[in-house]
Each structure stands twice: as C-alpha cells, then as structure tokens.
C-alpha cells in the first residue's frame, strides 16, 4: 500500500487577469526580450500587484508572451490592475498589449520542475476572453461584468459586445471595458468579422430566398401560361412529328395516332387535312408539303386557329421518348407540354395515348370530360404501327389528294395487318363507293359496323351514319355519293 495517499484537488475561485503582447512572435528576439521586460516592470509597478503580493493573495503564471495574474481577493482586483496597466501603456506606444478578465475555479499544481503553478477553467476562459481582443482591449467575461454592474461607478466602463466564438466552437459572452484613459473603444476585429460573416450569411439566405421566390413566380407564370385554357370554339393544327429515330414506320403514323386520340373529345377541334392542303395551295406551296412547326403556325394563323401541337420522337437505347408541345399560333407562347417514355417499339402508341390525355388536361379540358372520352389507342385506331402507317397514307390520299382509288391499297393493307381495325374498314368502304363498287362498299361498311365498339364515340357516329346510308337504305333507293375522310362524313 502506498505510503502517501493522493491529495484531493482543491478548487477555489480566482479572479484572473490574462495579458499578452500582440504580434509577439513577429518581433525580433531582442525586441521580444525588451518588450517583455517593459511589460513586467509595468505590471509589477501597479498598486493591485503590490497589494496582492504583499498579502499572499496573488499567483503568477508566465506564458512566454505575457502571463496570468490570479487574485484571491475581489473581482475588482484584476479590473483595477488592468486599468493601471492600460494607463501606463499610454507611455509605451510600441508595446501592443491586450487583456482579458474572468472569475472562475482554479487550483494550484506543481509542474515538472516541482515549481508552484496554477490551472483550471478560470485560467482557460480568461485566456479565451483575451484572445477575442486586439491591441489595447480590456475584455471582461459577462460573469465579471455582472459582478461589477451592481456598482454605479463601474457602469460607464462597461460596453456590451455579445458572443464571440472561441476554440472548439465554444462561445463566450463579452463586455468591452474602457474609458478615456484605458482600454480600446473600437469593436474587436473578431466581432467585426463575425458581423460581416453574419451579414454575408443573411445576404446569401436573402438571395436564396429571392431565388426561390423568383423560381416560384416563374413557375406560377409558366403554369399560368401552360394552363391558359382553350375553349371548345378554338381550333388546333397538328404539325408533322419530328422523327429522329431513323425508323420510317413513325413517319405520318404518330400524327395520325395523335389525331385519333384528340378527335375523340368534343372539347378539341382539329383542322382537317383537306383544309390544311387548301391553305397550303393558297400560300403557293405544294399541298403535300411537310408540316414543320413553323409552317404549321403560319397555317394556323391563316385559319384563325388558337394553337399548334408539335410532336417528336427520339430513341434512347431500346426506349423511345415522345414529346408533345402546344404553342399559341399568334405569339408562339407555350400552352402545354408533355413527355412520355415507351419501353419498346410496341409500347409507343400507348405512350402517345398517355401524352395526349395529359395534353388535353393541360389545354383546359375538364377532368370529367377527359375521363369520359378516354378510349385507348388500340380502341380508337389500332395497336399495330404498320397498320396505322398504312391507314395514315390512305387518309392522306383521300383528305389531301382527293384520290380515293389510290387510297384503296393502303386501307386494304391496314385491315390485312389488323383485321379488327374498324376505321380502316369504313375508309375502305368509303373509297370503294366513288368507284361504283357498291357491294364491296357495303361489305366493308358492315365489317366496320360490327367492330364499331372498338372505336371512339366520334368514330362510332361516323360508322353508324355511313352504315345507315350505304347498307340499310330503302329497297330500290339509290345511295347518295358520299365524300368520306378520316374525320368527317358528308354528301357530295
């Protein structure tokens, strides 16, 4: 068993004045020695130093560039000592000194040389208080200031600074102690830097908030432009799709599929291909001219249409990206925009249907109307791209070229590729009738009528009307010669 038991640490409250020479490490060695000796002489000459030493109530801790004085008397002792030092330093402008005062727990220890030393939180915090100052500053911890402010004669010296961040992110609340003879009335550099940093943070926050507001405003503006509703009296021009896939099966096919999707609703009214062809002729352009977006807008302006819907398809690996964009014919502003991705070629028409449904909502059609007229692409046209392509080519022959004889092979190919393609049967019947092939016209009309449930309401009405006139006419009567196109049925 040890002969001596460990001595318990005995803590007491010390009133600490921490002092150092600012920029000490940048001085020449001779200058360091001279300034340190001058500072020691000034400190030792103060009344508070002499009183504390004489009473055995003063402990000294040298630090190399200064030191700490621990008074075991009153909280005023280190402050009075700092005032004396500050006044004396007025006669030594070359000596840049800062001081910090704090009251807290300290304890005496023996260093490696068995010399008396001192440690504790009181010492550490006093040093951190001092570290927040510049040359000439006498800084007090808030704890010390609270002890002094109860006495009226100290209040004029106390000037609140606030919190200063010190080592390891800790913060100390400080008061600047000064009058006309001692201390430094300037705000310490650390506080000025913190103020600038706070202002910078606030500025960044304000800028970020402004960006958010502008983005939100832009979004609202964009949304308002997007959701500016069309009316059921407005007409729309469909431009040809931009096809960057290199696969010709999409040429003309997707425009026809989109047309069938949009025509099923009474809310939207599409300009017919025959009207577009006539307008192109008036513009001194071939009536079969490809309807690129700019040309489609010009056609729309001439026809008084409200919008042009542009479409595009691109390949992304094994996937296909379909985009639809509706723009105002007059000013080119965006009205609605949708994009869908198809996992493969066989899913392209379904993706087109989804995009068309969203586009209808974006153009202002009510949710109830969208839900009511929501036939799938395979029900309004066909699930076969090749059959739809043949149908599109036949429709162009009837609607643009007014050549029903040339359209027959295309519609025959369409029904051969998809025997359930109701509208292709009706268009085939309508193409036979002008040739006087009434039996073939009636046969194909019956097939279309039998498959009419696989069509939209609009197409079903056309099929029923055509069937009524061509197939169920009164015996002995002569059917009128009908002009039929992919969108309308009329007598010639």
Buried (B, 14 or more C-beta within 10 A) or exposed (E): EEEEEEEEEEBEBBBBBBBBBBEBEEBEEEEBEBBBEBBBEBBEEBEBBEBBBEEEBBBBBEEEBBBBBBBBBEBBBBBBBBBBBBBBBEEBEEBBBBBBBBBBBBBBEEEEEEEEBBBBBBBBBBBBBBBBBBBBBBBBBBBBBBBBEEEEEBEEBBBEBEBBBBEEEEEBBBBBBBEEEBBBEBBBEBBEEBEEEEEEEEEEEEEEEEEEEEEEEEEEEEEEEBEBEBEEEBBBBBBBBBBEBEBEBBBBBBBBBBBBBBBBBEBBBBBBBBBBBBBBEEBEBEBEBEBEBEBBBBBBBBBEBBBBBBBBBEBEEEBBBBBBBBBBBEEEEBBBBBBBBBEEBEBBBBBBBBBBBBBBBBBBBEEEBBEEBBBBBBBBBBBBBBBBBBBBBBBBBBBBBBEBEBBBBBBBBBBEBBEBBBBBBBBBBBBBBBEEBBEBBBBBBBBBBBBBEBBBBBBBEBBBBBBEBBBEEEEEEEBEEBBBBBBEBEEE
